């Protein structure tokens, strides 16, 4: 099967450190690999409403933001969540997208869980802290989401910086970006540790890293 990578940009601003790092990693993909980049800020989703006890979910129209993102998700063999770390987890834009998975799981005729099973979920993130363990909740969210759907999980590539573009000076992160998508992603399983620990020897969820970024939330404050 031809690999089709969907890069979902979860920052509220363009060209942030997370996106820059994701694009460096994507440069290493073979030319035959399809890439699709979607900014969640450019296609804002409505608040997710849980209808499971009130009504059936219906497939969103293709011309709407939910329809576009649903179709792109179903078509992808590899889904890359490229979100900065906001308060130790994914951005609000990204969390809203993931919340909509709950509705798509219950939409008749989609077979959302069956379709995504065996495909691969990846993460790319920048955060404003020198301790990679602060990204463990972020990695855990993605790892457990992948485990629930029977997906593979390739880990989270982290980058270091504080101002816009600083990640391009993080030579360690750039080196890891060259190999990130070349790794064989294992099936995600509940009960396995998808985090790096506090020693900085690996990125959140096992890819290797140092951390930080100007489009991310650090220990207690939002970095603009």
N, C-alpha and C positions, 0 to 999 in steps of 0.2 A: 504494500500500500504506500502511495506517495505521502510523505509527511506534510501536513499542513499546520503551520504554527499560527496561532492567534495570540497576538500581544495586546493585552488590555491595560491601557495606561490609566492609573488611578489617581494621579496627581491633579490638583486643581489648577496647575499652571503648566504651560508647555515647556519643553526642553529643560526640565528639572534633572537633578542628579540621577534619580531612578531611571528615567527614560534614557539618559545618556549611557548609563551602564548597560541597560537592556539592549540598546542598539549596538554597543560594542560586542556583546555576546552574540547577537544575531548575525553580525558580520562573518562569523565563523561557520555559519550553516552552509551546507552545499548549495550551489546555484539552483539545483533542481528542487530544493525545498521551498514550498510556497509559504509566503509570509503575509499576514494581514494585520495591520495596526489600527486599533480603534481607541480613541480617547473617550473615556466615560464622561468627561466633562462636556464633550461636544455632543453627546447623546444621553442627556440626563434621563434617568429612569424615575417613574413615579414611586412614591412610597409603596412598599410591598404590603398588601392586605391579605391576611390569612383567611381564606374562604373555605377551608376544608369542612367546616360544620354548617356552612350557610349556602353554598352554591358550588357548582362545578367550575373549575378553571377552564378557560377557553384559550386556544392558541392565539397569541397577539398577531395583529395584522403586520405583514412584512414591512410596510412603510413606516411603522412606528419604531421608537427606540427599543422597546422590549422585543419586538419582532426581529429587528436587525440583529440584536445581541443574541437572541435565542438561535437564529439560523446560523450565525457565525460560530456559536459554541458547538452546535451539533455537527458542523462541518469540519471542525478542527480535530486533528489527531493529538495535538499538543496545545495546551492552554497555558499561557504565561501571564501570571498576575504580576504586573509591574506597578506596584504601589509603594509609596514611601511609608515608613512606619509612623503612624499617628497614635499617640498614647499607647504605645506598645503593641498595636495591632494594625490592621489594614486601614486605609483611609475610608471615610464615610461613603465616597463614591463607589469604592470597591465592595464594601460591606453590603450596600444596597443591591449591587449586582448579584452577589452571592445569596442574598435573601430571596431574590427572584428564582433561584434554583428550586426553592421549596415549592413554589407554584408550578414550575415546569415539571417537577417530579409527579405532580398530581393532575397534569393536563392529559386528558384521554388522547390516545393515539400518538403521543410523542415518544414513549419508551425512553425517557430521558436517562434514567439510570442504566438501562441496558446498553444504550448507545455510548455512554461515556465509560463504561466498564472496560478496563484494559488500556485506555488512553492515558496520557501523561499530564499531570499538573506540575507546573514549575512556579517559582517565585523569584522576583528580583526586587530588591529593596535598598533604600538608603535611609540612614537614621543618624541622629545627632547625639551619638554617645560612643565612647571608646570601648564599651563592654558589649560584646556580641550577644550575651545572654539576655539583654533587654528585648531582643527580637524573638525570644522563644515563644511568647504567646502568638505572635504573627505566624511563626512556622507551625505551631501546633494547630492553629485554625486551618491552615491549608492542608497539613498532613491528615488531620481527622476528616476533613471534607473529602479528600481523595480516598481515604479508607472506607468511608461510608458508601461511596459510589463504586468501589472496586477498581479504582484508578491506580496508576503508578504515580509516585511522587519523586521528582528529581531534586528536591531541596530548594533552598533559598540562597541566591547569590546576593551578598551584601557589599556595600561600598562605603568608603570613608570620605567625609567632607563636612563643610558647614555653610559655605557660600555657594552660589550657583556656579557649576562647573568644577567644583573642587574634586569631585570623584575622578575626574580625568588625571588628577595628580596622585591618585591612589594606585601605585604601581602593582601592589599585591592584588587588588580587586581586578585590575585590568588583565593581569596574568591569569587569574582564575576564570575570568570571562571567556578567555580563549578556549578553555576546556569544558566550560559549564554544560553545554548542550551535547557534548560528546560522551558524557557519562551514561551508563546503562541504569535507567531509573528502576528501582525495585517496586513491587506492589506495596502500597501503603497498607499497614495493618494496625488496628487499634492495639494499644499496649506496648508498641515499640516507641523508642525515644527518637523523636524527629528534631531534637534541638542540639545546639552545640555545646551547652554548658558555658561556664564563665571564663574559661581559660583562653578563649580566642583561637583555639586550634582548628576550629571548623566553623563554617557559616551556619546560621540557623538551619536546621534540618539536614546538616551533614554535607554541605558543599564546600566549606572552607571560607574563612573571611576575617577581615577587619571591617569596622563599621563607620557610619556617619553620613550626614547629608544636609544640604540647605533646604530641601523640600520635605523635611521630616520633623517629627516630634522627638525631642530628646527626653532627658530624665524627667523634666517637669514643665517644659515650655514648648510652644510651637515656634519653630524656626521659620521665618518668612521665606 
